[in-house]
């Protein structure tokens, strides 16, 4: 009887495992220049040098935060200003700023970093 119950439990676990695996979310670290959220709307690789020059020319202030500047990080609610990306760099729903010396694209509603411009 015990073996029969163990066999039923093993079969139930095997059947339920794929459903449980699909419910899991994937967490990872995106590399430099990666864009989270489908990849659309970021600064293209061939435009990054010109975009960095634009940032220097505009003298965008550098904000310092204690956290690492990585894709997926959320910036503080206060103390950081976001700027519109000029049309010459393409249509994007994101804003940019400079944090800890890194130029980043940010989703303005959530303040989440979606791209670090390398």
Number of C-alpha atoms within 10 A of each C-alpha: 6 7 8 9 10 11 12 12 12 12 12 11 12 11 11 11 11 10 10 10 9 8 8 8 7 5 7 8 9 15 12 12 20 19 22 17 11 7 12 12 18 28 24 16 12 8 12 16 13 11 20 15 11 13 16 11 9 9 9 16 14 15 14 14 13 6 11 9 21 20 23 19 14 16 18 11 9 6 9 16 15 17 14 13 19 12 8 8 15 12 13 16 13 23 20 23 22 22 19 14 12 17 20 26 30 26 19 17 7 11 19 20 24 27 29 25 22 14
